[in-house]
Amino acid sequence: MVSEAVLRDLVKESKANEAVFKTRVRKALRSSYSSHYRWMLPLLPDALQFRSNNSAHRPVIDTVDLLGRYAEQQAASP
């Protein structure tokens, strides 16, 4: 059995550790994006075909198409 004060301290410590963990995860994801995944993004429109019958998803499909066209223009530019 522990006192209420000890339980409060444990909760505070847990919350502090959670913030540190979230910060580490965010830094790791950001690092992975900037050094690895970022160069692959322009290749996705050529490698994948995006389709949807749902009109709610049309803006996303249109955006992917637009990004593909931009990637093609940049590849064709000297």
C-alpha positions in Angstrom: 0.0 0.0 0.0 1.2 3.5 -0.8 0.0 6.9 0.1 -2.0 9.2 -2.1 1.0 11.5 -2.5 3.1 8.6 -3.9 0.3 7.8 -6.4 0.1 11.5 -7.4 3.9 11.5 -7.9 3.7 8.4 -10.1 1.0 10.0 -12.2 3.1 13.2 -12.7 6.2 11.1 -13.6 4.2 9.0 -16.1 2.8 12.2 -17.8 6.3 13.7 -18.0 7.7 10.5 -19.5 4.8 10.4 -22.0 5.7 13.9 -23.2 9.4 12.9 -23.6 8.3 9.7 -25.5 6.1 11.7 -27.9 8.9 14.1 -28.6 11.3 11.3 -29.4 8.7 9.7 -31.7 8.1 13.0 -33.5 11.8 13.6 -34.0 12.3 10.0 -35.3 9.4 10.4 -37.8 10.6 13.8 -39.0 14.1 12.5 -39.5 12.8 9.5 -41.4 10.7 11.7 -43.7 13.5 14.2 -44.4 16.2 11.7 -45.1 14.4 8.7 -46.5 10.7 9.0 -47.5 10.8 12.5 -49.0 12.7 11.4 -52.1 10.2 8.7 -52.8 7.1 10.8 -52.8 7.4 12.1 -56.4 7.7 8.5 -57.5 4.3 7.4 -56.0 2.0 8.7 -58.8 3.9 6.6 -61.4 4.0 3.5 -59.2 0.4 3.6 -57.9 -2.9 4.2 -59.4 -5.5 5.9 -57.1 -9.2 5.5 -57.8 -12.4 6.0 -55.9 -16.1 5.8 -56.7 -16.8 8.0 -53.6 -17.3 11.6 -54.6 -16.2 12.7 -51.1 -12.7 11.4 -52.0 -12.5 13.2 -55.4 -10.5 16.2 -54.0 -7.8 13.7 -52.8 -7.7 11.9 -56.1 -7.5 15.3 -57.9 -4.7 16.4 -55.7 -2.7 13.2 -56.3 -3.2 13.6 -60.1 -2.0 17.2 -59.8 1.1 16.2 -57.9 1.8 13.6 -60.6 1.6 16.2 -63.3 3.9 18.5 -61.4 6.4 15.7 -61.0 6.3 15.0 -64.7 6.9 18.7 -65.5 9.9 18.8 -63.2 11.3 15.7 -64.7 11.0 17.1 -68.2 12.5 20.5 -67.2 16.3 20.8 -67.7 
